[in-house]
Amino acid sequence: VITDVASKEDGGVFSIGRLELYGLKQANLDLLKAKDTSDLVELFDRVRIYDLSIALGTDAGANDISIGAMEFLNFKLSPTMGDKGGDRAGKNDEDHHHARGGAKFAQALKGFEFAGFNVKDMKVSFAQEGMDLDMSVADMRLGEIANGSIGPMAMFDLDYTVHQSAENRAELAELAGPLAGLLNGPLGEFISPENTRVVGKSMIWQGASIEGLLPYLESGERPPANAANLISFGAMEAKDMTSYVDGKLAGTIDLSVLDAIDFAWLIPTRINSYNKGETYHLSAYVPDGQDAIMKVLTDAGAETITGESNFLWEYDDKKGAAKFDISGNMPGFADIDFGFNTSGTPLEPILAAMDAKQGQPNSGNMPSGFESAAFDGFSFTLKDEKLLDVLFGFAGIQMGQDAAQVRQMAPAFLAMGGAQLKELTPRATGYISALSGFITEGGTLSITMTPSQPVGLEMLTTMEDDPAALIELVNLQVTHSQ
C-alpha cells in the first residue's frame, strides 16, 4: 500500500491518494528490468488506485481528470513495450513512415494485457479555444484486452456537457458563408445552442478487435485483398439517452443500436444502426423571448415530435455493388427516406489497380481502381404533415415577412428560377409543377433517378456542361402526390 503520491512536471500535477498492489510478482519485475525475456509477464494480480487526479496546464479546472477509484486485473507487460522498434522498409518515404508508425502501434498494443479494467466516478474537464467539455462517468467496466482484442466495455450514468463561447459561435457564423445570416439571426440559438448536455443511462460495446491486422502492422505490409477477419468494430447499444439545450429538456432516445459491422478486408460491407423511441422537444431550442419562433411550433403542434430512424450501408466486395439508405419516421410531422445505389467497385481489382499505379498520376477523373465505378440509382421521398408549416414559419421570421405570403410566393420564384431549365428539357415543366404543388399543398414529394443501365461515374463528371443530356441519362423524375 502506497499513499499520497504526487508529481509535478511541465506545469501539470499528478497525484494519487492511495495505491494498492496485490500479488506483486517480484521475480517477473526483475525479468522486465533486465529485459531477460521477450514474453508478456504478469506483474500484479490486481492494482487499485484511489483518488487519482491529473491536472494538465496551469489553469485549475481547465484540463483536469479525476477518478474516484480505478482497478486493473492480472496486469501483464512486455520488456519491449517501450522500445522504438518498427524500422520497416517501405516502397517510398511515405510508405516507410506509415509502416514504422503501424509497427510501433502494433508493438505497443501487444506489449501489455489485462483481464479487466474498472473505473468509478471519473470526471473530465477540457477547455480549448472557446469550447468547453465536461464529462463524467459513474461506472465504467472493460473486459480483457489482449493481442488486439478488446473485451466488452460498459458505461453507466454517462453525462457530458459542451459549452460554446460567443466568440466561437461568431467564428462558426463567419465560416458558414451564405448561412451566416441564419446563425446571426433570430434562429441562431435554435441552430447552434450555447450549451448542450447529454445524459445516458448505459452504453455497452462488445466484439471490437484488430487481432488479425496486427501481423501486417508489425511487418509493414498491406494485407492481401483476400485476407479475412482482420478487424471487427463490434456492436454497440445505448439505452435511455437524454439531451438538454441551455438547461431545457431537448430530447430522449429509448434505445440506440449499432449492429456488429461486417468487413471485407478493411472495408465495411454492412453497417446497420437504428433508434427506437425518439422524442424531440423542439421548443427547448427556442431562446427565451423569441415568442414568434415558439408560436410557429405551437401553431403546427410541433413543440414535441416523436419518431424512429434507421441507417443502412451494404457493400458486396465480390460484385462491387453498394447500397446506402437512411430514413426517419416522425408521425404527424414528416417521414423522410434517402438512398442511392452504385456498382462496378469490386474490392480485389481496386486494390490491384492501386498497387499497379502507385506513385503515378491518374490518367482520368477517377482514382486508380475506380474507373468502372457506376451510378445505379437514387431516391428521395419526403412526406410532409407539419414540416413545411414550420419551415415556412421560420423563413417568414428570418425574412421579416408573413409566413403564408412567403409560402404563396415560393412557387413563383421557383418558376422564375426554372425558366432556363425549361429551355433545356421538356421535363422541367413537370419538375416545377411537382415542387410547386408540394410547397403549396404538402403531401409527398418523390425525386428519383433510375437510369436504364448503370452510368459510369467518370462519364457523369464529363457531362456538367450538358445538363439536359444528363437529366435524360439518369432519368430524373420529380413527382408530387397527396
C-alpha positions in Angstrom: 0.0 0.0 0.0 1.3 3.4 -1.0 -0.4 6.7 -0.1 -0.1 10.3 -1.0 1.8 10.1 -4.3 2.3 13.4 -6.1 4.3 14.7 -9.0 4.7 18.0 -10.9 6.1 18.2 -14.4 5.8 20.8 -17.2 3.1 22.7 -15.4 1.0 19.6 -14.8 0.1 18.0 -11.5 -0.4 14.2 -10.9 -1.5 12.8 -7.6 -2.8 9.5 -6.1 -4.4 9.3 -2.7 -3.9 5.6 -2.3 -2.3 2.8 -4.3 -2.9 -0.9 -3.6 -0.8 -3.6 -5.2 -2.0 -7.2 -4.9 0.1 -10.2 -5.7 3.3 -8.4 -6.8 5.5 -10.7 -8.9 8.9 -9.6 -7.9 10.7 -12.2 -10.0 8.8 -11.1 -13.1 9.5 -7.5 -12.3 13.3 -8.3 -12.2 13.0 -10.0 -15.6 11.4 -6.9 -17.1 14.1 -4.7 -15.7 16.8 -6.9 -17.0 14.9 -7.5 -20.3 15.7 -11.1 -19.8 12.5 -12.3 -21.5 10.6 -11.4 -24.6 7.3 -12.7 -23.3 4.5 -10.9 -21.5 4.9 -11.4 -17.8 2.3 -10.8 -15.1 3.3 -8.1 -12.6 0.3 -8.0 -10.3 -2.9 -9.9 -9.6 -4.7 -6.6 -9.0 -3.9 -2.9 -8.9 -6.3 -0.5 -7.2 -5.9 3.3 -7.4 -8.0 5.7 -5.3 -8.4 9.5 -5.7 -6.4 9.8 -8.9 -6.0 13.4 -10.1 -4.3 14.8 -13.2 -4.2 18.5 -13.9 -2.8 19.5 -17.3 -1.6 23.1 -17.6 -1.7 25.9 -15.1 -5.4 26.9 -15.1 -7.2 24.9 -12.4 -10.3 23.2 -13.7 -9.4 23.8 -17.4 -7.9 20.5 -18.3 -8.4 18.1 -15.4 -9.1 14.4 -14.9 -10.2 12.9 -11.6 -11.1 9.3 -10.8 -12.5 8.1 -7.5 -11.3 4.5 -7.9 -9.6 2.5 -10.7 -8.7 -1.2 -10.8 -6.6 -3.4 -13.1 -6.8 -7.2 -13.0 -3.9 -9.5 -13.9 -1.8 -6.8 -15.4 1.0 -8.1 -17.8 3.8 -6.2 -19.5 6.4 -6.9 -22.1 10.0 -5.7 -21.9 9.8 -4.4 -25.4 6.8 -2.2 -24.6 8.9 1.0 -24.5 11.3 0.1 -27.4 11.2 2.3 -30.5 11.1 -0.6 -32.9 9.1 -0.5 -36.1 12.0 0.1 -38.5 10.3 -1.4 -41.5 11.2 -0.7 -45.1 8.6 0.7 -47.4 8.3 1.4 -51.2 8.8 5.1 -50.6 9.4 7.6 -47.8 5.7 7.9 -47.1 5.2 4.1 -47.0 8.2 3.9 -44.7 6.8 6.5 -42.4 3.4 4.8 -42.2 5.0 1.3 -41.8 7.1 2.4 -38.9 4.0 4.0 -37.3 2.0 0.9 -37.7 4.7 -1.3 -36.3 5.1 0.9 -33.3 1.4 0.8 -32.7 1.2 -3.0 -33.0 4.2 -3.4 -30.7 2.6 -1.1 -28.1 -0.8 -2.9 -28.3 0.9 -6.3 -27.9 3.1 -5.1 -25.1 0.5 -5.2 -22.4 -2.5 -7.2 -21.3 -5.0 -7.2 -18.5 -8.0 -9.3 -17.6 -10.2 -6.3 -16.6 -10.2 -2.6 -16.0 -12.8 -0.9 -13.9 -13.3 2.8 -13.1 -15.6 4.6 -10.6 -16.6 8.2 -10.5 -14.5 9.6 -13.4 -14.7 13.3 -14.3 -13.0 15.0 -17.2 -12.8 18.8 -18.0 -11.2 20.2 -21.1 -11.2 23.8 -22.3 -9.8 24.9 -25.7 -10.4 27.9 -27.8 -13.9 28.9 -27.0 -15.3 25.4 -26.4 -15.5 23.6 -23.0 -16.2 19.9 -22.4 -17.2 18.4 -19.1 -17.8 14.7 -18.9 -18.5 12.3 -16.0 -19.0 8.5 -15.9 -20.2 6.9 -12.7 -19.2 3.4 -13.6 -17.1 2.0 -16.5 -16.0 -1.6 -16.9 -13.8 -3.0 -19.6 -13.1 -6.7 -20.1 -9.9 -8.3 -21.2 -7.5 -6.5 -23.5 -5.1 -9.0 -25.2 -3.4 -9.2 -28.5 -5.5 -6.6 -30.2 -8.9 -7.8 -28.9 -10.9 -5.5 -26.6 -13.3 -7.2 -24.2 -16.8 -5.9 -23.6 -17.0 -2.3 -22.3 -19.9 -0.9 -20.3 -20.5 2.6 -19.2 -23.2 3.6 -16.7 -24.6 7.1 -16.0 -22.6 8.9 -18.6 -23.0 12.7 -18.6 -21.3 15.3 -20.8 -21.8 19.0 -21.5 -20.4 21.1 -24.3 -20.3 24.9 -24.0 -19.6 27.2 -26.9 -18.4 30.7 -26.2 -20.0 33.7 -28.0 -16.7 34.2 -29.8 -16.6 30.6 -31.1 -20.2 30.8 -32.3 -19.3 34.0 -34.1 -16.4 32.3 -35.8 -18.7 29.4 -36.9 -21.1 32.0 -38.4 -18.2 33.5 -40.4 -17.3 30.1 -41.8 -20.9 29.4 -42.7 -20.9 31.5 -45.8 -24.4 32.1 -47.1 -25.8 30.5 -43.9 -24.2 33.1 -41.7 -27.5 35.1 -41.7 -29.3 32.2 -40.1 -26.7 31.8 -37.3 -26.6 35.5 -36.6 -30.4 36.0 -36.8 -33.3 35.0 -34.5 -32.8 31.3 -35.4 -29.2 31.3 -34.4 -29.8 29.8 -30.9 -32.2 27.2 -32.5 -29.5 26.0 -34.9 -26.4 26.3 -32.7 -27.2 26.4 -28.9 -24.7 27.7 -26.4 -24.9 24.7 -24.1 -25.6 21.1 -25.0 -25.8 18.3 -22.4 -26.3 14.6 -23.0 -27.0 12.0 -20.2 -27.0 8.3 -20.9 -28.2 5.5 -18.5 -26.0 2.9 -20.1 -23.8 2.0 -23.1 -22.4 -1.4 -24.0 -19.8 -2.0 -26.7 -18.5 -5.5 -27.4 -16.7 -7.5 -30.0 -14.0 -5.0 -31.1 -10.7 -6.4 -32.3 -7.8 -5.8 -34.7 -6.1 -9.1 -33.8 -6.0 -10.2 -37.5 -4.4 -6.9 -38.6 -1.6 -6.9 -36.1 0.9 -9.2 -38.0 0.6 -6.9 -41.0 1.1 -3.8 -39.0 4.2 -5.4 -37.5 5.7 -6.3 -40.8 4.7 -3.0 -42.5 3.0 -4.9 -45.3 -0.5 -4.3 -46.5 -2.9 -7.3 -46.1 -3.9 -9.1 -49.3 -7.4 -8.5 -50.6 -8.5 -12.0 -49.6 -7.3 -11.6 -46.0 -10.3 -12.3 -43.7 -11.1 -11.4 -40.1 -8.6 -8.5 -40.0 -10.7 -6.2 -37.8 -14.0 -6.1 -36.0 -15.7 -2.9 -34.8 -18.1 -4.9 -32.7 -21.7 -3.9 -31.7 -22.9 -1.0 -29.6 -26.1 -0.4 -27.7 -27.1 2.7 -25.7 -30.3 3.0 -23.5 -32.2 5.9 -22.1 -30.3 8.8 -23.7 -31.5 12.3 -22.7 -30.3 15.6 -24.2 -30.6 19.1 -22.8 -30.2 22.5 -24.5 -29.3 25.5 -22.3 -30.7 23.6 -19.4 -34.0 22.6 -21.0 -35.1 19.1 -21.9 -34.5 18.7 -25.6 -35.0 15.0 -26.4 -34.8 11.4 -25.4 -34.0 8.1 -27.1 -35.1 4.9 -25.5 -32.7 2.7 -27.5 -29.9 3.3 -29.9 -28.3 0.2 -31.6 -25.3 -0.3 -33.9 -25.3 -3.9 -35.1 -21.9 -5.7 -35.4 -20.2 -4.3 -38.6 -19.2 -6.8 -41.2 -15.9 -6.3 -43.1 -14.2 -7.5 -46.2 -10.5 -6.7 -45.9 -10.7 -3.3 -44.2 -13.9 -2.1 -45.9 -17.2 -2.3 -44.1 -19.7 -4.5 -46.0 -22.6 -3.9 -43.7 -23.4 -1.1 -41.3 -26.9 -1.1 -39.7 -28.0 1.2 -36.9 -31.3 2.4 -35.6 -33.0 4.4 -32.9 -36.2 3.5 -31.2 -38.4 5.7 -29.1 -37.1 9.1 -30.2 -38.7 12.2 -28.6 -37.6 15.7 -29.5 -38.8 18.8 -27.8 -38.2 21.4 -30.4 -39.4 24.1 -28.1 -36.3 23.6 -26.0 -34.2 25.1 -28.8 -36.2 28.3 -28.8 -34.3 31.1 -26.9 -36.2 33.0 -24.2 -38.1 35.9 -25.5 -38.4 34.5 -29.1 -42.2 34.3 -29.0 -42.6 34.4 -32.7 -40.5 31.2 -33.1 -42.4 29.5 -30.3 -45.7 30.5 -32.0 -44.6 28.7 -35.2 -44.1 25.5 -33.3 -47.3 25.9 -31.3 -49.5 26.6 -34.3 -48.1 23.5 -36.1 -48.4 21.3 -32.9 -44.7 20.6 -33.3 -43.4 21.6 -29.9 -42.7 17.9 -29.4 -42.2 15.3 -32.1 -41.6 11.5 -31.8 -40.2 9.0 -34.2 -37.7 6.3 -35.2 -34.7 6.4 -37.6 -32.6 3.9 -39.5 -29.3 3.8 -41.3 -28.1 1.1 -43.6 -24.9 0.6 -45.7 -24.3 -2.6 -47.7 -21.4 -3.5 -50.0 -20.8 -6.7 -51.9 -17.0 -6.8 -52.3 -17.1 -9.5 -54.9 -19.7 -8.0 -57.2 -18.8 -4.4 -56.4 -22.4 -3.3 -55.7 -23.2 -0.8 -52.8 -26.4 0.4 -51.2 -26.9 3.4 -48.9 -30.2 4.2 -47.2 -31.2 6.5 -44.3 -34.8 7.1 -43.1 -36.7 8.8 -40.4 -40.4 8.4 -39.4 -41.9 11.2 -37.4 -45.7 10.6 -37.2 -47.7 13.8 -37.5 -44.7 15.8 -38.6 -42.8 14.2 -41.6 -41.4 11.0 -43.0 -38.1 11.0 -45.0 -36.2 8.4 -46.9 -33.0 8.9 -48.9 -30.9 6.3 -50.7 -28.6 5.5 -53.6 -27.0 2.5 -55.3 -23.7 2.1 -57.1 -21.8 -0.7 -58.8 -18.6 -1.5 -60.6 -16.3 -1.4 -57.5 -15.2 -5.0 -56.7 -12.6 -4.8 -54.0 -9.8 -7.1 -55.3 -9.4 -5.3 -58.7 -9.4 -1.9 -57.0 -6.5 -2.9 -54.7 -4.6 -4.4 -57.6 -5.0 -1.3 -59.7 -3.9 0.9 -56.8 -0.7 -1.2 -56.4 0.0 -1.1 -60.2 -0.3 2.7 -60.3 1.3 3.5 -57.0 3.1 6.8 -57.3 1.8 7.5 -60.8 -0.8 10.3 -61.6 -4.3 9.3 -62.6 -5.0 9.4 -66.3 -8.7 10.2 -65.9 -11.0 11.9 -63.5 -11.4 8.9 -61.2 -8.9 7.4 -58.7 -7.0 4.3 -59.7 -9.2 1.3 -59.5 -12.5 3.2 -59.6 -12.6 3.7 -63.4 -15.5 1.2 -63.6 -17.5 2.7 -60.7 -21.0 3.4 -61.8 -24.2 5.1 -60.6 -27.2 2.8 -60.5 -30.0 4.9 -58.9 -31.1 7.4 -56.4 -34.3 8.0 -54.4 -35.6 10.7 -52.1 -39.0 10.7 -50.6 -40.4 13.4 -48.2 -43.9 13.0 -46.8 -45.0 16.3 -45.2 -47.6 16.8 -42.5 -46.3 19.8 -40.5 -42.7 20.2 -41.6 -43.4 22.7 -44.3 -45.6 24.8 -41.9 -42.6 25.0 -39.6 -40.0 25.7 -42.3 -42.0 28.5 -43.9 -42.9 29.9 -40.5 -39.2 30.1 -39.7 -38.5 31.6 -43.2 -41.0 34.3 -42.6 -39.3 35.2 -39.3 -35.9 35.2 -40.9 -37.1 37.4 -43.8 -39.3 39.6 -41.7 -42.4 38.7 -43.7 -45.7 36.9 -43.2 -45.1 33.1 -43.5 -48.2 32.5 -45.6 -47.1 35.1 -48.1 -43.6 33.6 -48.3 -45.1 30.2 -49.0 -47.5 31.6 -51.5 -44.8 33.4 -53.4 -42.3 30.5 -53.4 -43.8 28.7 -56.5 -43.5 32.0 -58.5 -39.8 32.3 -57.6 -39.4 28.6 -58.4 -40.9 29.2 -61.8 -38.6 32.1 -62.5 -35.6 30.1 -61.5 -36.7 27.2 -63.6 -37.3 29.2 -66.8 -33.8 28.5 -68.1 -34.2 24.8 -67.3 -37.4 24.7 -69.4 -35.4 25.7 -72.4 -33.1 22.8 -71.9 -35.6 20.0 -71.3 -39.3 19.5 -71.6 -39.2 17.6 -68.3 -38.6 20.8 -66.4 -42.3 21.7 -66.6 -43.2 18.6 -64.6 -40.4 19.2 -62.1 -41.6 22.7 -61.4 -45.2 21.7 -61.2 -44.4 18.9 -58.7 -42.3 21.1 -56.5 -44.9 23.9 -56.6 -47.7 21.5 -55.6 -45.6 20.1 -52.8 -44.8 23.6 -51.4 -48.4 24.9 -51.5 -50.3 21.7 -50.6 -47.9 19.5 -48.7 -48.3 15.8 -49.3 -45.4 13.6 -50.6 -42.5 14.7 -52.8 -40.6 12.0 -54.6 -37.3 12.5 -56.5 -35.8 9.5 -58.3 -33.0 8.7 -60.8 -33.4 5.4 -62.5 -31.1 5.0 -65.5 -31.8 2.2 -67.8 -28.3 0.8 -67.1 -25.5 1.8 -64.7 -23.9 5.1 -65.6 -20.1 5.4 -65.2 -19.2 8.0 -62.6 -16.4 9.2 -64.8 -19.0 9.8 -67.5 -21.1 11.8 -65.1 -18.2 14.1 -64.3 -17.8 14.9 -68.0 -21.5 16.0 -68.5 -21.6 19.0 -66.3 -21.9 21.3 -69.3 -24.8 19.3 -70.8 -27.5 19.2 -68.1 -30.3 18.2 -70.5 -28.4 15.1 -71.6 -27.5 14.3 -68.0 -31.2 14.5 -67.0 -32.1 12.1 -69.7 -29.3 9.7 -69.0 -30.1 9.3 -65.3 -33.9 9.5 -66.0 -34.6 12.2 -63.3 -38.2 12.1 -62.1 -39.9 14.6 -59.7 -43.4 13.8 -58.6 -45.9 15.1 -56.1 -48.9 13.2 -54.6 -51.3 13.9 -51.8 
